[in-house]
Amino acid sequence: TSSSTSSTRSTTSTSTSSSSAGRTAEGEQSHTPTARRHLQTAGWYWGSLKASEANEKLQEADEGTFLVRDSSHQDYFLTISVKTALGPTHLRIEYRDGKFRLDSMLPIKTKLQQFDSVVHLVEYYVALSRTLQNTQIPALHNSTVPLWLISPLYRHTPSLQHLCRLHINRVTKEIQALPLPNKLKNYLLEYKYQV
């Protein structure tokens, strides 16, 4: 099937350095509590969802719909599953030297953006995808499959408070300047992202 083919074609690096990066991610999870908390708060992290289950959930979704799940590969931390024009496919996330980035072919690894959290990584590629979508220039490639990250597939319906927080984050970064009680400001500052 197209989805299983896409999964099989997922661009991987089998070098020692990539494997080491994945093992580092596994060992460092306990040292990134803030990144883990933000990921849990986002609402589109599905935990130990299998690739086949992710394919099923994304099969009828619009192109660009995505979720984040635990990687089934022992050398990696997390995986982004996303619906493409050819069906669902999967992008591994590696963790190295305190930074997250997408796994890719070795020649372009050094050119990839690195981030302090998975939510920051996803936010970057969502913003890039939304900017480039109308130009038909893909924000990412997985083998020969162009793809965009557009809309998250939520595991649970987000609370109204969280949706309001996302909207405020899209409008301003000056949270402290808003005429709001400190309790509300603290809530907004707990999650600074737009997705």
N, CA, C and O of each residue as an XYZ file, in Angstrom:
780
protein
N       0.842     -1.194      0.000
C       0.000      0.000      0.000
C       0.871      1.236      0.000
O       2.059      1.173      0.314
N       0.257      2.387     -0.363
C       1.045      3.613     -0.413
C       1.570      3.993      0.940
O       2.696      4.479      1.052
N       0.765      3.779      1.999
C       1.189      4.187      3.330
C       2.342      3.345      3.815
O       3.278      3.862      4.425
N       2.286      2.020      3.544
C       3.391      1.184      4.003
C       4.636      1.460      3.199
O       5.749      1.395      3.720
N       4.443      1.784      1.868
C       5.592      2.123      1.043
C       6.244      3.391      1.542
O       7.469      3.484      1.632
N       5.396      4.389      1.874
C       5.935      5.649      2.377
C       6.723      5.425      3.644
O       7.788      6.010      3.839
N       6.187      4.559      4.520
C       6.866      4.279      5.783
C       8.192      3.609      5.534
O       9.187      3.913      6.191
N       8.205      2.645      4.532
C       9.431      1.926      4.241
C      10.471      2.855      3.670
O      11.668      2.695      3.908
N       9.989      3.859      2.890
C      10.922      4.782      2.263
C      11.418      5.867      3.203
O      12.238      6.696      2.811
N      10.942      5.874      4.417
C      11.330      6.914      5.370
C      12.838      7.028      5.419
O      13.529      6.038      5.660
N      13.357      8.227      5.193
C      14.779      8.447      5.063
C      15.473      8.261      6.388
O      15.217      8.994      7.344
N      16.353      7.277      6.446
C      17.034      6.977      7.692
C      18.523      7.037      7.513
O      19.038      6.885      6.405
N      19.196      7.253      8.581
C      20.649      7.232      8.596
C      21.093      6.066      9.438
O      20.699      5.951     10.598
N      21.918      5.185      8.866
C      22.354      3.999      9.589
C      23.776      4.149     10.087
O      24.406      3.168     10.481
N      24.272      5.342     10.073
C      25.639      5.554     10.530
C      25.724      5.438     12.037
O      24.713      5.509     12.735
N      26.918      5.260     12.526
C      27.143      5.151     13.958
C      26.734      6.411     14.677
O      26.189      6.349     15.780
N      26.992      7.575     14.059
C      26.669      8.837     14.723
C      25.174      8.990     14.898
O      24.726      9.488     15.931
N      24.366      8.562     13.886
C      22.922      8.665     14.010
C      22.404      7.756     15.099
O      21.542      8.144     15.888
N      22.931      6.541     15.143
C      22.511      5.606     16.177
C      22.853      6.141     17.545
O      22.074      6.010     18.489
N      24.028      6.746     17.650
C      24.447      7.318     18.921
C      23.526      8.447     19.334
O      23.207      8.609     20.512
N      23.089      9.252     18.317
C      22.178     10.358     18.612
C      20.877      9.839     19.177
O      20.330     10.399     20.127
N      20.370      8.729     18.571
C      19.124      8.175     19.056
C      19.250      7.663     20.468
O      18.371      7.904     21.295
N      20.339      6.952     20.762
C      20.532      6.424     22.103
C      20.665      7.551     23.109
O      20.206      7.441     24.246
N      21.301      8.643     22.679
C      21.402      9.807     23.553
C      20.016     10.332     23.880
O      19.733     10.697     25.022
N      19.148     10.370     22.862
C      17.783     10.849     23.088
C      17.086     10.015     24.137
O      16.418     10.544     25.025
N      17.245      8.711     24.031
C      16.576      7.826     24.979
C      17.068      8.081     26.386
O      16.284      8.090     27.334
N      18.379      8.288     26.524
C      18.944      8.482     27.845
C      18.702      9.857     28.413
O      18.769     10.044     29.628
N      18.416     10.835     27.550
C      18.286     12.215     28.006
C      16.839     12.627     28.268
O      16.588     13.760     28.679
N      15.894     11.736     28.039
C      14.495     12.122     28.219
C      14.239     12.712     29.596
O      13.499     13.686     29.738
N      14.852     12.119     30.603
C      14.613     12.588     31.966
C      15.250     13.944     32.220
O      14.950     14.594     33.221
N      16.141     14.383     31.307
C      16.822     15.664     31.489
C      16.141     16.786     30.705
O      16.646     17.909     30.683
N      15.013     16.506     30.067
C      14.287     17.534     29.323
C      12.838     17.605     29.813
O      11.916     17.438     29.015
N      12.620     17.847     31.099
C      11.252     17.854     31.638
C      10.383     18.949     31.042
O       9.188     18.746     30.832
N      10.972     20.110     30.769
C      10.183     21.202     30.196
C       9.723     20.856     28.790
O       8.565     21.080     28.438
N      10.634     20.308     27.980
C      10.276     19.908     26.620
C       9.206     18.830     26.640
O       8.282     18.855     25.828
N       9.324     17.891     27.554
C       8.329     16.825     27.672
C       6.966     17.392     28.102
O       5.928     16.979     27.585
N       6.976     18.330     29.040
C       5.730     18.930     29.510
C       5.034     19.699     28.385
O       3.817     19.606     28.221
N       5.808     20.449     27.621
C       5.229     21.187     26.499
C       4.615     20.232     25.478
O       3.547     20.502     24.929
N       5.293     19.123     25.231
C       4.785     18.147     24.274
C       3.465     17.552     24.752
O       2.532     17.385     23.965
N       3.390     17.235     26.029
C       2.151     16.697     26.589
C       1.020     17.727     26.517
O      -0.133     17.374     26.269
N       1.357     18.991     26.733
C       0.351     20.055     26.730
C      -0.190     20.325     25.331
O      -1.342     20.730     25.175
N       0.639     20.102     24.316
C       0.270     20.444     22.943
C      -1.033     19.789     22.498
O      -1.827     20.404     21.787
N      -1.256     18.545     22.914
C      -2.501     17.874     22.571
C      -2.418     16.962     21.364
O      -3.300     16.128     21.163
N      -1.364     17.103     20.543
C      -1.211     16.262     19.357
C      -0.096     15.219     19.512
O       0.352     14.629     18.529
N       0.340     15.001     20.744
C       1.282     13.914     21.042
C       0.470     12.687     21.444
O      -0.329     12.746     22.379
N       0.673     11.585     20.745
C      -0.146     10.387     20.907
C       0.561      9.270     21.670
O       0.034      8.160     21.742
N       1.718      9.524     22.233
C       2.392      8.507     23.030
C       2.845      7.316     22.212
O       3.421      7.485     21.138
N       2.591      6.113     22.706
C       3.127      4.888     22.099
C       2.251      4.353     20.970
O       2.058      3.143     20.859
N       1.730      5.224     20.149
C       0.934      4.839     18.984
C       1.835      4.152     17.957
O       2.921      4.651     17.661
N       1.402      3.025     17.415
C       2.183      2.304     16.409
C       2.039      2.976     15.047
O       1.089      3.722     14.808
N       2.995      2.701     14.157
C       2.953      3.278     12.815
C       1.675      2.879     12.085
O       1.060      3.707     11.412
N       1.276      1.626     12.212
C       0.054      1.160     11.543
C      -1.180      1.878     12.080
O      -2.109      2.173     11.329
N      -1.185      2.157     13.378
C      -2.306      2.878     13.983
C      -2.318      4.335     13.529
O      -3.381      4.906     13.284
N      -1.128      4.932     13.419
C      -1.032      6.306     12.917
C      -1.517      6.376     11.471
O      -2.225      7.309     11.093
N      -1.133      5.381     10.664
C      -1.599      5.333      9.278
C      -3.122      5.306      9.210
O      -3.734      5.998      8.396
N      -3.712      4.510     10.065
C      -5.170      4.377     10.075
C      -5.850      5.693     10.448
O      -6.857      6.071      9.849
N      -5.295      6.385     11.440
C      -5.898      7.639     11.888
C      -5.743      8.750     10.858
O      -6.583      9.646     10.772
N      -4.662      8.691     10.075
C      -4.388      9.752      9.115
C      -4.920      9.450      7.720
O      -4.957     10.340      6.870
N      -5.329      8.216      7.472
C      -5.672      7.786      6.119
C      -6.727      8.669      5.464
O      -6.605      9.009      4.287
N      -7.756      9.041      6.211
C      -8.844      9.849      5.649
C      -8.690     11.341      5.957
O      -9.572     12.136      5.632
N      -7.590     11.713      6.572
C      -7.372     13.120      6.941
C      -6.933     13.937      5.732
O      -6.530     13.383      4.710
N      -7.015     15.247      5.857
C      -6.536     16.127      4.797
C      -5.018     16.073      4.720
O      -4.337     15.801      5.709
N      -4.504     16.336      3.531
C      -3.055     16.402      3.359
C      -2.484     17.480      4.288
O      -3.035     18.576      4.390
N      -1.394     17.162      4.953
C      -0.779     18.100      5.881
C      -1.178     17.887      7.324
O      -0.626     18.524      8.221
N      -2.145     16.986      7.564
C      -2.524     16.655      8.941
C      -1.431     15.789      9.561
O      -0.920     14.875      8.913
N      -1.076     16.069     10.799
C       0.051     15.362     11.412
C      -0.213     15.074     12.884
O      -1.106     15.650     13.507
N       0.586     14.172     13.411
C       0.625     13.895     14.849
C       2.052     13.514     15.214
O       2.860     13.188     14.345
N       2.350     13.556     16.497
C       3.661     13.128     17.003
C       3.441     11.934     17.916
O       2.505     11.920     18.717
N       4.297     10.941     17.796
C       4.179      9.723     18.599
C       5.569      9.240     18.991
O       6.576      9.708     18.459
N       5.610      8.301     19.925
C       6.880      7.681     20.277
C       7.384      6.880     19.088
O       6.604      6.211     18.410
N       8.677      6.946     18.832
C       9.241      6.186     17.723
C       9.294      4.708     18.064
O       9.626      4.331     19.188
N       8.963      3.873     17.085
C       9.066      2.426     17.277
C      10.485      1.936     17.023
O      10.802      0.776     17.284
N      11.339      2.819     16.514
C      12.744      2.484     16.257
C      13.541      2.707     17.532
O      13.465      3.780     18.132
N      14.293      1.722     17.945
C      14.987      1.791     19.232
C      16.026      2.903     19.295
O      16.419      3.307     20.390
N      16.478      3.405     18.158
C      17.522      4.423     18.156
C      16.979      5.850     18.098
O      17.753      6.804     18.024
N      15.656      6.000     18.133
C      15.083      7.333     18.016
C      14.086      7.609     19.132
O      13.563      6.698     19.773
N      13.843      8.890     19.337
C      13.023      9.375     20.437
C      11.552      9.453     20.027
O      10.690      8.831     20.648
N      11.280     10.221     18.981
C       9.910     10.490     18.544
C       9.814     10.446     17.026
O      10.826     10.479     16.326
N       8.586     10.371     16.530
C       8.320     10.356     15.094
C       7.142     11.273     14.790
O       6.156     11.295     15.526
N       7.251     12.025     13.705
C       6.112     12.777     13.183
C       5.460     11.927     12.104
O       6.125     11.525     11.149
N       4.177     11.650     12.241
C       3.408     10.967     11.200
C       2.537     12.015     10.522
O       1.843     12.778     11.193
N       2.572     12.055      9.189
C       1.889     13.124      8.462
C       1.234     12.574      7.207
O       1.767     11.669      6.566
N       0.083     13.119      6.860
C      -0.621     12.706      5.643
C      -0.057     13.468      4.451
O      -0.022     14.699      4.456
N       0.384     12.739      3.430
C       0.887     13.330      2.196
C      -0.079     13.002      1.061
O      -1.091     12.331      1.267
N       0.244     13.479     -0.129
C      -0.595     13.195     -1.293
C      -0.626     11.708     -1.614
O      -1.561     11.231     -2.258
N       0.387     10.974     -1.171
C       0.469      9.535     -1.431
C       0.077      8.695     -0.227
O       0.230      7.474     -0.246
N      -0.425      9.333      0.814
C      -0.798      8.603      2.018
C       0.070      8.995      3.199
O       0.952      9.841      3.057
N      -0.159      8.401      4.358
C       0.634      8.724      5.550
C       2.096      8.313      5.390
O       2.402      7.292      4.775
N       2.979      9.112      5.946
C       4.394      8.777      5.994
C       4.937      9.234      7.339
O       4.214      9.839      8.130
N       6.214      8.945      7.602
C       6.744      9.128      8.946
C       8.139      9.747      8.903
O       8.980      9.357      8.093
N       8.369     10.711      9.781
C       9.655     11.401      9.893
C      10.182     11.239     11.311
O       9.527     11.651     12.268
N      11.342     10.651     11.450
C      11.905     10.462     12.784
C      12.541     11.749     13.299
O      13.084     12.548     12.536
N      12.458     11.921     14.599
C      13.084     13.059     15.271
C      14.243     12.535     16.102
O      14.083     11.595     16.880
N      15.398     13.138     15.937
C      16.540     12.719     16.746
C      16.895     13.806     17.756
O      16.566     14.978     17.576
N      17.557     13.397     18.794
C      17.960     14.301     19.879
C      19.456     14.154     20.080
O      19.954     13.059     20.342
N      20.169     15.263     19.956
C      21.622     15.205     20.071
C      22.135     16.520     20.641
O      21.744     17.599     20.198
N      23.003     16.416     21.615
C      23.626     17.604     22.215
C      22.585     18.620     22.688
O      22.763     19.828     22.535
N      21.503     18.108     23.261
C      20.489     18.993     23.819
C      19.552     19.617     22.813
O      18.770     20.499     23.169
N      19.607     19.179     21.543
C      18.766     19.761     20.501
C      18.001     18.675     19.744
O      18.463     17.542     19.607
N      16.823     19.052     19.259
C      16.001     18.168     18.446
C      16.082     18.599     16.985
O      16.120     19.791     16.681
N      16.107     17.627     16.095
C      16.030     17.917     14.665
C      15.477     16.693     13.948
O      15.442     15.597     14.506
N      15.047     16.890     12.712
C      14.538     15.782     11.923
C      15.688     14.924     11.439
O      16.754     15.432     11.091
N      15.468     13.630     11.420
C      16.433     12.720     10.834
C      16.414     12.921      9.323
O      15.362     13.187      8.741
N      17.583     12.793      8.685
C      17.647     13.001      7.249
C      18.918     12.384      6.704
O      19.705     11.783      7.435
N      19.102     12.547      5.396
C      20.320     12.055      4.764
C      21.523     12.801      5.327
O      21.443     13.998      5.601
N      22.622     12.105      5.497
C      23.815     12.699      6.095
C      24.298     13.977      5.409
O      24.682     14.911      6.113
N      24.302     14.074      4.061
C      24.819     15.293      3.421
C      24.105     16.572      3.829
O      24.717     17.640      3.819
N      22.810     16.494      4.193
C      22.094     17.720      4.550
C      21.836     17.831      6.045
O      21.192     18.780      6.493
N      22.330     16.876      6.820
C      22.069     16.886      8.261
C      22.509     18.188      8.911
O      21.788     18.761      9.728
N      23.700     18.651      8.539
C      24.243     19.848      9.178
C      23.467     21.106      8.797
O      23.608     22.136      9.457
N      22.650     21.042      7.743
C      21.892     22.206      7.299
C      20.511     22.288      7.951
O      19.829     23.307      7.840
N      20.105     21.228      8.621
C      18.781     21.212      9.221
C      18.725     22.080     10.473
O      19.682     22.157     11.243
N      17.585     22.728     10.654
C      17.365     23.528     11.854
C      17.351     22.620     13.083
O      16.892     21.480     13.021
N      17.860     23.143     14.198
C      17.840     22.422     15.463
C      17.052     23.243     16.486
O      17.050     24.473     16.440
N      16.382     22.543     17.412
C      15.453     23.213     18.310
C      15.595     22.699     19.733
O      16.048     21.578     19.967
N      15.196     23.547     20.682
C      15.306     23.175     22.089
C      14.148     22.312     22.558
O      14.190     21.782     23.668
N      13.106     22.159     21.731
C      11.984     21.290     22.086
C      11.323     20.775     20.819
O      11.471     21.360     19.747
N      10.593     19.678     20.950
C       9.871     19.116     19.815
C       8.757     20.057     19.371
O       8.502     20.191     18.174
N       8.094     20.706     20.318
C       7.018     21.635     19.961
C       7.578     22.807     19.156
O       6.944     23.267     18.206
N       8.746     23.283     19.526
C       9.396     24.360     18.771
C       9.714     23.890     17.359
O       9.511     24.637     16.401
N      10.208     22.667     17.216
C      10.499     22.090     15.901
C       9.233     22.039     15.051
O       9.232     22.480     13.902
N       8.167     21.503     15.615
C       6.909     21.385     14.882
C       6.364     22.762     14.520
O       5.900     22.972     13.400
N       6.418     23.695     15.458
C       5.936     25.054     15.201
C       6.663     25.672     14.010
O       6.042     26.315     13.163
N       7.965     25.479     13.948
C       8.764     26.034     12.845
C       8.296     25.476     11.504
O       8.074     26.234     10.559
N       8.146     24.156     11.418
C       7.778     23.548     10.138
C       6.315     23.790      9.778
O       5.971     23.810      8.596
N       5.456     23.972     10.762
C       4.072     24.352     10.474
C       4.039     25.754      9.866
O       3.365     25.980      8.861
N       4.758     26.687     10.468
C       4.804     28.056      9.939
C       5.389     28.072      8.528
O       4.881     28.767      7.648
N       6.457     27.304      8.318
C       7.082     27.227      6.994
C       6.124     26.605      5.984
O       6.014     27.076      4.852
N       5.438     25.555      6.393
C       4.504     24.870      5.494
C       3.356     25.778      5.088
O       2.973     25.817      3.918
N       2.805     26.510      6.051
C       1.678     27.392      5.743
C       2.103     28.526      4.828
O       1.314     29.003      4.011
N       3.346     28.956      4.964
C       3.866     30.011      4.098
C       4.063     29.509      2.674
O       3.778     30.221      1.712
N       4.556     28.273      2.544
C       4.918     27.741      1.233
C       3.803     26.976      0.543
O       3.916     26.665     -0.643
N       2.737     26.666      1.251
C       1.716     25.778      0.700
C       1.128     26.296     -0.606
O       0.963     25.527     -1.553
N       0.815     27.560     -0.671
C       0.209     28.121     -1.878
C       1.185     28.216     -3.043
O       0.768     28.376     -4.190
N       2.472     28.121     -2.761
C       3.479     28.168     -3.821
C       3.784     26.782     -4.366
O       4.500     26.648     -5.359
N       3.243     25.744     -3.719
C       3.500     24.347     -4.075
C       4.955     23.941     -3.862
O       5.399     22.915     -4.377
N       5.692     24.743     -3.106
C       7.054     24.366     -2.730
C       6.969     23.632     -1.400
O       6.553     24.225     -0.405
N       7.351     22.359     -1.351
C       7.214     21.613     -0.096
C       8.161     22.107      0.976
O       9.300     22.478      0.691
N       7.690     22.110      2.201
C       8.546     22.500      3.322
C       9.529     21.399      3.667
O      10.604     21.663      4.205
N       9.154     20.153      3.355
C       9.970     18.991      3.693
C       9.866     17.959      2.589
O       8.935     17.977      1.785
N      10.848     17.047      2.562
C      10.794     15.887      1.683
C      11.049     14.653      2.522
O      11.893     14.664      3.419
N      10.317     13.586      2.229
C      10.611     12.284      2.816
C      10.832     11.351      1.641
O       9.873     10.900      1.015
N      12.091     11.056      1.338
C      12.459     10.383      0.110
C      12.002     11.280     -1.042
O      12.454     12.422     -1.136
N      11.119     10.795     -1.920
C      10.657     11.612     -3.048
C       9.281     12.211     -2.789
O       8.681     12.798     -3.690
N       8.782     12.069     -1.580
C       7.432     12.536     -1.270
C       7.476     13.940     -0.674
O       7.996     14.117      0.428
N       6.938     14.952     -1.381
C       6.869     16.289     -0.786
C       5.786     16.327      0.278
O       4.752     15.673      0.143
N       6.020     17.082      1.320
C       5.006     17.136      2.371
C       5.031     18.466      3.099
O       6.014     19.207      3.076
N       3.903     18.737      3.749
C       3.733     19.921      4.578
C       3.167     19.496      5.924
O       2.466     18.489      6.020
N       3.469     20.261      6.957
C       2.804     20.111      8.248
C       1.846     21.292      8.381
O       2.283     22.436      8.507
N       0.553     21.020      8.353
C      -0.436     22.095      8.339
C      -1.309     22.100      9.590
O      -1.387     23.105     10.297
N      -1.961     20.980      9.857
C      -2.931     20.931     10.955
C      -2.672     19.727     11.851
O      -2.551     18.609     11.350
N      -2.583     19.928     13.160
C      -2.375     18.797     14.068
C      -3.638     17.960     14.219
O      -4.754     18.479     14.171
N      -3.445     16.666     14.400
C      -4.543     15.774     14.752
C      -4.503     15.597     16.264
O      -3.616     14.931     16.798
N      -5.461     16.192     16.942
C      -5.456     16.174     18.402
C      -5.904     14.818     18.938
O      -6.812     14.185     18.398
N      -5.257     14.397     19.990
C      -5.637     13.145     20.654
C      -6.937     13.340     21.433
O      -7.799     12.462     21.465
N      -7.054     14.504     22.054
C      -8.268     14.873     22.772
C      -8.637     16.293     22.354
O      -7.772     17.070     21.950
N      -9.904     16.625     22.450
C     -10.327     17.982     22.123
C      -9.657     18.971     23.073
O      -9.800     18.846     24.289
N      -8.922     19.960     22.535
C      -8.249     20.933     23.406
C      -9.262     21.743     24.208
O     -10.384     21.974     23.759
N      -8.857     22.165     25.383
C      -9.727     23.012     26.198
C      -9.862     24.388     25.545
O      -9.006     24.808     24.766
N     -10.942     25.073     25.874
C     -11.147     26.423     25.355
C     -10.020     27.339     25.814
O      -9.584     28.217     25.069
N      -9.548     27.134     27.042
C      -8.447     27.953     27.561
C      -7.188     27.783     26.713
O      -6.496     28.755     26.407
N      -6.901     26.535     26.339
C      -5.697     26.286     25.543
C      -5.840     26.876     24.143
O      -4.885     27.444     23.613
N      -7.013     26.750     23.542
C      -7.234     27.327     22.218
C      -7.098     28.844     22.253
O      -6.552     29.444     21.327
N      -7.592     29.460     23.318
C      -7.434     30.911     23.477
C      -5.960     31.271     23.628
O      -5.497     32.273     23.084
N      -5.234     30.449     24.366
C      -3.798     30.692     24.546
C      -3.068     30.632     23.206
O      -2.210     31.471     22.930
N      -3.401     29.654     22.379
C      -2.777     29.559     21.063
C      -3.066     30.809     20.237
O      -2.180     31.339     19.567
N      -4.305     31.272     20.289
C      -4.674     32.464     19.519
C      -3.897     33.689     20.005
O      -3.393     34.470     19.198
N      -3.803     33.851     21.304
C      -3.059     34.989     21.860
C      -1.590     34.902     21.455
O      -0.975     35.917     21.127
N      -1.028     33.700     21.477
C       0.374     33.524     21.097
C       0.619     33.889     19.637
O       1.708     34.333     19.276
N      -0.400     33.699     18.801
C      -0.254     34.056     17.386
C      -0.311     35.565     17.175
O       0.189     36.088     16.179
N      -0.926     36.249     18.123
C      -1.125     37.692     17.983
C       0.015     38.498     18.595
O       0.422     39.521     18.044
N       0.531     38.037     19.735
C       1.565     38.816     20.424
C       2.511     37.924     21.216
O       2.140     36.843     21.673
N       3.729     38.400     21.365
C       4.701     37.739     22.239
C       4.901     38.538     23.531
O       5.610     38.105     24.440
N       4.270     39.696     23.594
C       4.425     40.577     24.750
C       3.365     40.258     25.808
O       2.494     41.081     26.091
N       3.444     39.082     26.376
C       2.433     38.639     27.339
C       2.407     39.530     28.577
O       1.337     39.859     29.089
N       3.580     39.915     29.052
C       3.648     40.728     30.273
C       2.999     42.092     30.096
O       2.594     42.718     31.076
N       2.897     42.555     28.861
C       2.304     43.874     28.612
C       0.778     43.825     28.522
O       0.131     44.870     28.458
N       0.208     42.641     28.515
C      -1.246     42.530     28.400
C      -1.930     42.922     29.710
O      -1.405     42.638     30.787
N      -3.087     43.565     29.631
C      -3.819     43.971     30.847
C      -4.585     42.787     31.448
O      -5.815     42.750     31.441
N      -3.826     41.833     31.960
C      -4.409     40.606     32.504
C      -3.877     40.348     33.905
O      -2.785     40.808     34.239
N      -4.618     39.625     34.728
C      -4.104     39.235     36.051
C      -2.865     38.355     35.898
O      -2.709     37.657     34.896
N      -2.001     38.393     36.883
C      -0.764     37.614     36.827
C      -1.019     36.120     36.662
O      -0.238     35.419     36.018
N      -2.105     35.638     37.239
C      -2.418     34.211     37.125
C      -2.642     33.819     35.667
O      -2.192     32.761     35.226
N      -3.336     34.671     34.925
C      -3.570     34.400     33.509
C      -2.291     34.549     32.703
O      -2.045     33.778     31.775
N      -1.478     35.533     33.052
C      -0.199     35.697     32.363
C       0.674     34.466     32.558
O       1.316     33.997     31.618
N       0.698     33.951     33.766
C       1.491     32.752     34.044
C       0.993     31.570     33.227
O       1.789     30.769     32.737
N      -0.312     31.460     33.082
C      -0.881     30.381     32.271
C      -0.437     30.516     30.815
O      -0.071     29.527     30.182
N      -0.470     31.724     30.292
C      -0.042     31.953     28.914
C       1.435     31.642     28.734
O       1.836     31.084     27.713
N       2.239     32.001     29.717
C       3.686     31.803     29.623
C       4.097     30.340     29.781
O       5.219     29.968     29.436
N       3.202     29.521     30.296
C       3.507     28.096     30.444
C       3.633     27.396     29.091
O       4.281     26.355     28.986
N       3.019     27.963     28.069
C       3.056     27.366     26.727
C       3.112     28.510     25.725
O       2.098     29.156     25.462
N       4.291     28.763     25.167
C       4.529     29.967     24.372
C       4.341     29.746     22.875
O       4.630     30.636     22.074
N       3.865     28.581     22.498
C       3.843     28.214     21.083
C       2.513     28.541     20.411
O       1.525     28.865     21.071
N       2.513     28.448     19.079
C       1.340     28.812     18.291
C       0.613     27.609     17.708
O      -0.354     27.771     16.964
N       1.065     26.411     18.036
C       0.465     25.202     17.484
C       0.343     24.148     18.570
O      -0.142     23.047     18.309
